[in-house]
Amino acid sequence: MEDLLPLEVLYEDNHLIAVNKPVGLLIQGDASGEPTLLDAVRHYLKSKYFKPGKVYLGLIHRLDRPVGGVVVLARTSKGAARLSEQFRTHTVEKTYHALVEGEPDAPAGRVEHYLQESGVGQPVQVHADPAPDRKKAVLEYEVLRAGKSFSLLRIRLETGRKHQIRAQMAALGHPLAGDRKYGATLGFNRDGIGLIASSLEFDHATKPEERIRVELPRPAEQEWAAWL
């Protein structure tokens, strides 16, 4: 576990902890048995607070393996329940930065689709019309900078669906840099894909009148300067 440390902790209180998930790290375990973000955070809490036995850690939301950025986890069942409710009711503000192929025609826009899962390991299908097995997906984007081959976008999610940004941007003809699963064709000599979870904003677990904003300390422009 030591090779996962030091962990970059972005926010911490009695109920929640937010960290910067590295690109390529699984959030939770699978059949591969590889180290995970949950392992690393449990190790951090156990070491910092000298906790005996098993450390409670609630998984509230996920990032895909090739995506890095802000992930918030619950340290208590109360924190898990209250933040999960905020995710369920879409009161958590989720901001991403994306590096996409090409440049969208409109400098900003609101995009609405209906997403349908196709099975484990398969791309999510994007549809214009609703159906019983499709989930509504909505995001807003703004072009911050356009380069020769790629553009940098700020994206705010109104919903949180599996592969939502990846699938919707590909449907617009602008797949994320390096995202071969969704049709990317240009070279992108970086780990992961062109997507960073930049910030989360939510109500405090025990003081709902207090709004918490957790964001990465380094701007996406620095991460992808060579491609813009």
NORMOUR-V55961 format. One record per residue. N is the residue number from 1. PSI is psi in whole degrees, 0 to 359 (none if undefined). NEAR is the number of other ideal C-beta (glycine too) atoms within 10 Angstrom. Layout:
n = [N;N]
psi = [PSI;PSI]
near = [NEAR;NEAR]
//
This chain:
n = [1;2;3;4;5;6;7;8;9;10;11;12;13;14;15;16;17;18;19;20;21;22;23;24;25;26;27;28;29;30;31;32;33;34;35;36;37;38;39;40;41;42;43;44;45;46;47;48;49;50;51;52;53;54;55;56;57;58;59;60;61;62;63;64;65;66;67;68;69;70;71;72;73;74;75;76;77;78;79;80;81;82;83;84;85;86;87;88;89;90;91;92;93;94;95;96;97;98;99;100;101;102;103;104;105;106;107;108;109;110;111;112;113;114;115;116;117;118;119;120;121;122;123;124;125;126;127;128;129;130;131;132;133;134;135;136;137;138;139;140;141;142;143;144;145;146;147;148;149;150;151;152;153;154;155;156;157;158;159;160;161;162;163;164;165;166;167;168;169;170;171;172;173;174;175;176;177;178;179;180;181;182;183;184;185;186;187;188;189;190;191;192;193;194;195;196;197;198;199;200;201;202;203;204;205;206;207;208;209;210;211;212;213;214;215;216;217;218;219;220;221;222;223;224;225;226;227;228]
psi = [336;334;349;349;155;144;136;100;126;333;145;132;194;339;335;157;134;136;166;106;124;147;136;352;131;146;314;165;153;193;342;335;13;157;154;166;319;318;313;318;320;317;317;311;319;319;317;319;9;45;127;154;202;136;127;135;118;127;120;324;173;158;143;155;317;9;137;169;200;125;131;136;155;135;347;161;327;315;320;315;316;323;325;321;322;322;319;322;7;36;356;128;120;118;133;160;135;140;115;156;137;194;124;147;318;138;344;158;167;128;129;127;178;123;142;122;141;358;165;128;358;149;148;137;141;130;154;337;151;159;161;328;18;146;134;136;127;134;158;140;157;130;119;326;137;128;194;319;335;159;147;125;146;130;132;123;130;331;171;89;159;127;26;305;318;313;317;319;324;321;333;357;16;71;155;146;129;1;78;328;329;27;10;140;339;152;140;95;63;158;150;203;173;64;129;131;102;323;156;140;130;167;142;145;326;353;81;342;350;123;131;132;124;126;158;145;344;129;151;331;325;320;322;23;325;342;7;none]
near = [13;7;6;16;11;8;18;12;14;19;15;15;15;11;19;24;22;22;21;19;24;15;18;12;19;17;19;11;12;10;5;8;7;12;15;18;23;18;17;21;23;18;17;20;20;15;12;11;9;7;12;6;6;8;16;15;18;19;15;20;17;15;19;19;16;19;25;22;23;23;25;22;23;21;21;17;11;14;23;20;14;20;25;16;13;18;16;10;8;13;11;20;15;23;20;23;22;29;26;27;22;14;17;19;10;12;13;11;13;11;19;12;25;17;22;14;15;10;6;5;6;10;16;22;15;20;13;8;7;11;9;4;10;17;17;12;25;16;24;14;25;14;17;16;15;16;14;8;15;23;24;24;28;16;23;16;20;16;15;17;20;13;20;24;29;25;23;24;28;22;20;17;12;22;25;28;24;21;28;11;19;19;16;21;8;12;10;21;7;16;11;20;26;30;28;27;25;21;19;24;15;22;17;16;22;14;10;11;6;9;11;17;11;21;17;19;7;11;15;23;12;7;18;21;12;8;20;16]
//
